[in-house]
Amino acid sequence: IQIFALLAGVAVARVLENYVKNIRLKWPNDVLVNEKKICGILLETINIPDHSFPVLIMGIGLNTKGCPNDYP
């Protein structure tokens, strides 16, 4: 399931590259700007009774507060 974390990280990075520079992904679930973590991605699978397949839950946390000089 880690591929989904990577895909989500790529999606976040592609959006952020319109606003900030020096973005990179840190395997398996972080997005960095200027080597500082700006986003974390968490994945979990759960089994729901009466379903024949697990469900993937994804959380994306984006740090929106910080020093303006950190994210030019």
Backbone atoms as SQL, in Angstrom:
CREATE TABLE atoms (id INTEGER PRIMARY KEY, chain TEXT, resi INTEGER, resn TEXT, atom TEXT, x REAL, y REAL, z REAL);
INSERT INTO atoms VALUES
  (1, 'A', 1, 'ILE', 'N', 0.814, -1.218, 0.000),
  (2, 'A', 1, 'ILE', 'CA', 0.000, 0.000, 0.000),
  (3, 'A', 1, 'ILE', 'C', 0.850, 1.273, 0.000),
  (4, 'A', 2, 'GLN', 'N', 2.157, 1.115, 0.219),
  (5, 'A', 2, 'GLN', 'CA', 3.018, 2.304, 0.258),
  (6, 'A', 2, 'GLN', 'C', 3.039, 3.048, -1.077),
  (7, 'A', 3, 'ILE', 'N', 2.727, 2.360, -2.161),
  (8, 'A', 3, 'ILE', 'CA', 2.697, 3.046, -3.459),
  (9, 'A', 3, 'ILE', 'C', 1.644, 4.154, -3.442),
  (10, 'A', 4, 'PHE', 'N', 0.561, 3.959, -2.696),
  (11, 'A', 4, 'PHE', 'CA', -0.465, 4.999, -2.605),
  (12, 'A', 4, 'PHE', 'C', 0.052, 6.226, -1.858),
  (13, 'A', 5, 'ALA', 'N', 0.886, 6.014, -0.848),
  (14, 'A', 5, 'ALA', 'CA', 1.502, 7.149, -0.144),
  (15, 'A', 5, 'ALA', 'C', 2.409, 7.919, -1.088),
  (16, 'A', 6, 'LEU', 'N', 3.173, 7.198, -1.892),
  (17, 'A', 6, 'LEU', 'CA', 4.052, 7.856, -2.858),
  (18, 'A', 6, 'LEU', 'C', 3.239, 8.627, -3.895),
  (19, 'A', 7, 'LEU', 'N', 2.184, 8.029, -4.407),
  (20, 'A', 7, 'LEU', 'CA', 1.334, 8.715, -5.390),
  (21, 'A', 7, 'LEU', 'C', 0.686, 9.964, -4.794),
  (22, 'A', 8, 'ALA', 'N', 0.247, 9.876, -3.551),
  (23, 'A', 8, 'ALA', 'CA', -0.328, 11.053, -2.895),
  (24, 'A', 8, 'ALA', 'C', 0.731, 12.125, -2.709),
  (25, 'A', 9, 'GLY', 'N', 1.949, 11.723, -2.345),
  (26, 'A', 9, 'GLY', 'CA', 3.049, 12.677, -2.201),
  (27, 'A', 9, 'GLY', 'C', 3.363, 13.383, -3.505),
  (28, 'A', 10, 'VAL', 'N', 3.353, 12.639, -4.593),
  (29, 'A', 10, 'VAL', 'CA', 3.589, 13.240, -5.913),
  (30, 'A', 10, 'VAL', 'C', 2.484, 14.239, -6.235),
  (31, 'A', 11, 'ALA', 'N', 1.246, 13.887, -5.936),
  (32, 'A', 11, 'ALA', 'CA', 0.127, 14.800, -6.208),
  (33, 'A', 11, 'ALA', 'C', 0.260, 16.083, -5.395),
  (34, 'A', 12, 'VAL', 'N', 0.597, 15.958, -4.114),
  (35, 'A', 12, 'VAL', 'CA', 0.781, 17.144, -3.271),
  (36, 'A', 12, 'VAL', 'C', 1.924, 17.993, -3.806),
  (37, 'A', 13, 'ALA', 'N', 3.035, 17.356, -4.154),
  (38, 'A', 13, 'ALA', 'CA', 4.200, 18.087, -4.664),
  (39, 'A', 13, 'ALA', 'C', 3.868, 18.823, -5.960),
  (40, 'A', 14, 'ARG', 'N', 3.090, 18.201, -6.819),
  (41, 'A', 14, 'ARG', 'CA', 2.738, 18.853, -8.091),
  (42, 'A', 14, 'ARG', 'C', 1.881, 20.093, -7.865),
  (43, 'A', 15, 'VAL', 'N', 1.013, 20.055, -6.877),
  (44, 'A', 15, 'VAL', 'CA', 0.215, 21.243, -6.558),
  (45, 'A', 15, 'VAL', 'C', 1.102, 22.319, -5.943),
  (46, 'A', 16, 'LEU', 'N', 1.942, 21.923, -4.980),
  (47, 'A', 16, 'LEU', 'CA', 2.775, 22.900, -4.279),
  (48, 'A', 16, 'LEU', 'C', 3.810, 23.557, -5.177),
  (49, 'A', 17, 'GLU', 'N', 4.249, 22.844, -6.234),
  (50, 'A', 17, 'GLU', 'CA', 5.285, 23.426, -7.086),
  (51, 'A', 17, 'GLU', 'C', 4.796, 24.674, -7.813),
  (52, 'A', 18, 'ASN', 'N', 3.499, 24.916, -7.803),
  (53, 'A', 18, 'ASN', 'CA', 2.962, 26.161, -8.356),
  (54, 'A', 18, 'ASN', 'C', 3.178, 27.344, -7.419),
  (55, 'A', 19, 'TYR', 'N', 3.530, 27.055, -6.154),
  (56, 'A', 19, 'TYR', 'CA', 3.637, 28.105, -5.146),
  (57, 'A', 19, 'TYR', 'C', 5.008, 28.216, -4.493),
  (58, 'A', 20, 'VAL', 'N', 5.732, 27.117, -4.394),
  (59, 'A', 20, 'VAL', 'CA', 7.032, 27.111, -3.713),
  (60, 'A', 20, 'VAL', 'C', 8.056, 26.344, -4.550),
  (61, 'A', 21, 'LYS', 'N', 9.334, 26.540, -4.203),
  (62, 'A', 21, 'LYS', 'CA', 10.418, 25.860, -4.914),
  (63, 'A', 21, 'LYS', 'C', 11.085, 24.862, -3.974),
  (64, 'A', 22, 'ASN', 'N', 12.007, 24.103, -4.533),
  (65, 'A', 22, 'ASN', 'CA', 12.820, 23.148, -3.762),
  (66, 'A', 22, 'ASN', 'C', 11.977, 22.094, -3.050),
  (67, 'A', 23, 'ILE', 'N', 11.043, 21.495, -3.774),
  (68, 'A', 23, 'ILE', 'CA', 10.201, 20.434, -3.227),
  (69, 'A', 23, 'ILE', 'C', 10.856, 19.093, -3.525),
  (70, 'A', 24, 'ARG', 'N', 10.812, 18.196, -2.544),
  (71, 'A', 24, 'ARG', 'CA', 11.245, 16.826, -2.803),
  (72, 'A', 24, 'ARG', 'C', 10.445, 15.879, -1.925),
  (73, 'A', 25, 'LEU', 'N', 10.388, 14.635, -2.357),
  (74, 'A', 25, 'LEU', 'CA', 9.700, 13.603, -1.598),
  (75, 'A', 25, 'LEU', 'C', 10.713, 12.839, -0.769),
  (76, 'A', 26, 'LYS', 'N', 10.332, 12.529, 0.448),
  (77, 'A', 26, 'LYS', 'CA', 11.157, 11.696, 1.319),
  (78, 'A', 26, 'LYS', 'C', 10.386, 10.401, 1.543),
  (79, 'A', 27, 'TRP', 'N', 10.926, 9.334, 0.992),
  (80, 'A', 27, 'TRP', 'CA', 10.267, 8.034, 1.069),
  (81, 'A', 27, 'TRP', 'C', 10.036, 7.657, 2.516),
  (82, 'A', 28, 'PRO', 'N', 8.910, 7.093, 2.891),
  (83, 'A', 28, 'PRO', 'CA', 7.814, 6.756, 1.998),
  (84, 'A', 28, 'PRO', 'C', 6.645, 7.728, 2.048),
  (85, 'A', 29, 'ASN', 'N', 6.669, 8.725, 2.968),
  (86, 'A', 29, 'ASN', 'CA', 5.408, 9.457, 3.146),
  (87, 'A', 29, 'ASN', 'C', 5.542, 10.929, 3.524),
  (88, 'A', 30, 'ASP', 'N', 6.634, 11.562, 3.173),
  (89, 'A', 30, 'ASP', 'CA', 6.807, 12.971, 3.524),
  (90, 'A', 30, 'ASP', 'C', 7.081, 13.816, 2.287),
  (91, 'A', 31, 'VAL', 'N', 6.633, 15.070, 2.344),
  (92, 'A', 31, 'VAL', 'CA', 6.955, 16.060, 1.319),
  (93, 'A', 31, 'VAL', 'C', 7.768, 17.149, 2.010),
  (94, 'A', 32, 'LEU', 'N', 8.921, 17.475, 1.434),
  (95, 'A', 32, 'LEU', 'CA', 9.818, 18.469, 2.012),
  (96, 'A', 32, 'LEU', 'C', 9.910, 19.690, 1.113),
  (97, 'A', 33, 'VAL', 'N', 10.031, 20.857, 1.731),
  (98, 'A', 33, 'VAL', 'CA', 10.331, 22.104, 1.028),
  (99, 'A', 33, 'VAL', 'C', 11.542, 22.693, 1.725),
  (100, 'A', 34, 'ASN', 'N', 12.587, 22.958, 0.954),
  (101, 'A', 34, 'ASN', 'CA', 13.850, 23.442, 1.530),
  (102, 'A', 34, 'ASN', 'C', 14.326, 22.531, 2.663),
  (103, 'A', 35, 'GLU', 'N', 14.173, 21.223, 2.452),
  (104, 'A', 35, 'GLU', 'CA', 14.603, 20.188, 3.403),
  (105, 'A', 35, 'GLU', 'C', 13.833, 20.211, 4.722),
  (106, 'A', 36, 'LYS', 'N', 12.700, 20.896, 4.763),
  (107, 'A', 36, 'LYS', 'CA', 11.855, 20.916, 5.954),
  (108, 'A', 36, 'LYS', 'C', 10.520, 20.264, 5.616),
  (109, 'A', 37, 'LYS', 'N', 10.048, 19.438, 6.536),
  (110, 'A', 37, 'LYS', 'CA', 8.805, 18.711, 6.302),
  (111, 'A', 37, 'LYS', 'C', 7.626, 19.669, 6.268),
  (112, 'A', 38, 'ILE', 'N', 6.883, 19.601, 5.168),
  (113, 'A', 38, 'ILE', 'CA', 5.690, 20.429, 5.030),
  (114, 'A', 38, 'ILE', 'C', 4.430, 19.571, 4.970),
  (115, 'A', 39, 'CYS', 'N', 4.597, 18.268, 4.717),
  (116, 'A', 39, 'CYS', 'CA', 3.433, 17.405, 4.553),
  (117, 'A', 39, 'CYS', 'C', 3.784, 15.973, 4.947),
  (118, 'A', 40, 'GLY', 'N', 2.841, 15.313, 5.590),
  (119, 'A', 40, 'GLY', 'CA', 2.974, 13.898, 5.910),
  (120, 'A', 40, 'GLY', 'C', 1.732, 13.148, 5.461),
  (121, 'A', 41, 'ILE', 'N', 1.932, 11.913, 5.033),
  (122, 'A', 41, 'ILE', 'CA', 0.830, 11.108, 4.515),
  (123, 'A', 41, 'ILE', 'C', 0.778, 9.805, 5.309),
  (124, 'A', 42, 'LEU', 'N', -0.391, 9.482, 5.824),
  (125, 'A', 42, 'LEU', 'CA', -0.586, 8.253, 6.590),
  (126, 'A', 42, 'LEU', 'C', -1.611, 7.371, 5.898),
  (127, 'A', 43, 'LEU', 'N', -1.336, 6.083, 5.890),
  (128, 'A', 43, 'LEU', 'CA', -2.247, 5.109, 5.293),
  (129, 'A', 43, 'LEU', 'C', -2.586, 4.031, 6.304),
  (130, 'A', 44, 'GLU', 'N', -3.806, 3.539, 6.211),
  (131, 'A', 44, 'GLU', 'CA', -4.229, 2.431, 7.054),
  (132, 'A', 44, 'GLU', 'C', -5.278, 1.637, 6.297),
  (133, 'A', 45, 'THR', 'N', -5.212, 0.340, 6.419),
  (134, 'A', 45, 'THR', 'CA', -6.272, -0.491, 5.856),
  (135, 'A', 45, 'THR', 'C', -7.092, -1.060, 7.005),
  (136, 'A', 46, 'ILE', 'N', -8.376, -1.129, 6.787),
  (137, 'A', 46, 'ILE', 'CA', -9.265, -1.716, 7.786),
  (138, 'A', 46, 'ILE', 'C', -10.181, -2.711, 7.090),
  (139, 'A', 47, 'ASN', 'N', -10.611, -3.682, 7.843),
  (140, 'A', 47, 'ASN', 'CA', -11.582, -4.648, 7.345),
  (141, 'A', 47, 'ASN', 'C', -12.942, -4.294, 7.924),
  (142, 'A', 48, 'ILE', 'N', -13.907, -4.198, 7.053),
  (143, 'A', 48, 'ILE', 'CA', -15.270, -3.870, 7.457),
  (144, 'A', 48, 'ILE', 'C', -16.100, -5.150, 7.376),
  (145, 'A', 49, 'PRO', 'N', -16.828, -5.462, 8.435),
  (146, 'A', 49, 'PRO', 'CA', -17.667, -6.662, 8.385),
  (147, 'A', 49, 'PRO', 'C', -18.601, -6.636, 7.171),
  (148, 'A', 50, 'ASP', 'N', -18.802, -7.775, 6.592),
  (149, 'A', 50, 'ASP', 'CA', -19.675, -7.963, 5.424),
  (150, 'A', 50, 'ASP', 'C', -19.097, -7.389, 4.138),
  (151, 'A', 51, 'HIS', 'N', -17.808, -7.024, 4.127),
  (152, 'A', 51, 'HIS', 'CA', -17.136, -6.612, 2.894),
  (153, 'A', 51, 'HIS', 'C', -16.061, -7.641, 2.581),
  (154, 'A', 52, 'SER', 'N', -15.888, -7.947, 1.331),
  (155, 'A', 52, 'SER', 'CA', -14.920, -8.979, 0.953),
  (156, 'A', 52, 'SER', 'C', -13.527, -8.414, 0.701),
  (157, 'A', 53, 'PHE', 'N', -13.355, -7.122, 0.875),
  (158, 'A', 53, 'PHE', 'CA', -12.053, -6.508, 0.613),
  (159, 'A', 53, 'PHE', 'C', -11.769, -5.450, 1.682),
  (160, 'A', 54, 'PRO', 'N', -10.489, -5.195, 1.960),
  (161, 'A', 54, 'PRO', 'CA', -10.152, -4.149, 2.937),
  (162, 'A', 54, 'PRO', 'C', -10.360, -2.755, 2.342),
  (163, 'A', 55, 'VAL', 'N', -10.528, -1.790, 3.211),
  (164, 'A', 55, 'VAL', 'CA', -10.719, -0.393, 2.816),
  (165, 'A', 55, 'VAL', 'C', -9.455, 0.382, 3.177),
  (166, 'A', 56, 'LEU', 'N', -9.009, 1.227, 2.270),
  (167, 'A', 56, 'LEU', 'CA', -7.828, 2.051, 2.499),
  (168, 'A', 56, 'LEU', 'C', -8.261, 3.432, 2.983),
  (169, 'A', 57, 'ILE', 'N', -7.700, 3.842, 4.112),
  (170, 'A', 57, 'ILE', 'CA', -7.943, 5.183, 4.642),
  (171, 'A', 57, 'ILE', 'C', -6.647, 5.962, 4.513),
  (172, 'A', 58, 'MET', 'N', -6.730, 7.160, 3.928),
  (173, 'A', 58, 'MET', 'CA', -5.545, 7.988, 3.720),
  (174, 'A', 58, 'MET', 'C', -5.747, 9.333, 4.397),
  (175, 'A', 59, 'GLY', 'N', -4.724, 9.767, 5.111),
  (176, 'A', 59, 'GLY', 'CA', -4.734, 11.090, 5.715),
  (177, 'A', 59, 'GLY', 'C', -3.548, 11.890, 5.209),
  (178, 'A', 60, 'ILE', 'N', -3.800, 13.121, 4.804),
  (179, 'A', 60, 'ILE', 'CA', -2.740, 14.006, 4.319),
  (180, 'A', 60, 'ILE', 'C', -2.726, 15.232, 5.219),
  (181, 'A', 61, 'GLY', 'N', -1.618, 15.412, 5.930),
  (182, 'A', 61, 'GLY', 'CA', -1.464, 16.562, 6.815),
  (183, 'A', 61, 'GLY', 'C', -0.519, 17.570, 6.200),
  (184, 'A', 62, 'LEU', 'N', -1.003, 18.772, 5.968),
  (185, 'A', 62, 'LEU', 'CA', -0.210, 19.830, 5.347),
  (186, 'A', 62, 'LEU', 'C', 0.055, 20.921, 6.378),
  (187, 'A', 63, 'ASN', 'N', 1.325, 21.198, 6.633),
  (188, 'A', 63, 'ASN', 'CA', 1.704, 22.248, 7.579),
  (189, 'A', 63, 'ASN', 'C', 1.498, 23.605, 6.911),
  (190, 'A', 64, 'THR', 'N', 0.567, 24.376, 7.430),
  (191, 'A', 64, 'THR', 'CA', 0.254, 25.672, 6.825),
  (192, 'A', 64, 'THR', 'C', 0.825, 26.838, 7.613),
  (193, 'A', 65, 'LYS', 'N', 1.351, 26.568, 8.797),
  (194, 'A', 65, 'LYS', 'CA', 1.966, 27.633, 9.590),
  (195, 'A', 65, 'LYS', 'C', 3.459, 27.396, 9.633),
  (196, 'A', 66, 'GLY', 'N', 4.181, 28.472, 9.671),
  (197, 'A', 66, 'GLY', 'CA', 5.632, 28.376, 9.738),
  (198, 'A', 66, 'GLY', 'C', 6.227, 29.721, 9.405),
  (199, 'A', 67, 'CYS', 'N', 7.504, 29.762, 9.431),
  (200, 'A', 67, 'CYS', 'CA', 8.211, 30.990, 9.101),
  (201, 'A', 67, 'CYS', 'C', 8.122, 31.231, 7.598),
  (202, 'A', 68, 'PRO', 'N', 7.663, 32.395, 7.161),
  (203, 'A', 68, 'PRO', 'CA', 7.567, 32.667, 5.724),
  (204, 'A', 68, 'PRO', 'C', 8.893, 32.469, 4.990),
  (205, 'A', 69, 'ASN', 'N', 10.001, 32.678, 5.676),
  (206, 'A', 69, 'ASN', 'CA', 11.299, 32.483, 5.023),
  (207, 'A', 69, 'ASN', 'C', 11.606, 31.015, 4.765),
  (208, 'A', 70, 'ASP', 'N', 10.916, 30.115, 5.448),
  (209, 'A', 70, 'ASP', 'CA', 11.126, 28.688, 5.234),
  (210, 'A', 70, 'ASP', 'C', 10.554, 28.228, 3.908),
  (211, 'A', 71, 'TYR', 'N', 9.524, 28.904, 3.437),
  (212, 'A', 71, 'TYR', 'CA', 8.834, 28.498, 2.220),
  (213, 'A', 71, 'TYR', 'C', 8.710, 29.679, 1.269),
  (214, 'A', 72, 'PRO', 'N', 9.809, 30.033, 0.628),
  (215, 'A', 72, 'PRO', 'CA', 9.763, 31.212, -0.259),
  (216, 'A', 72, 'PRO', 'C', 8.905, 30.980, -1.486);
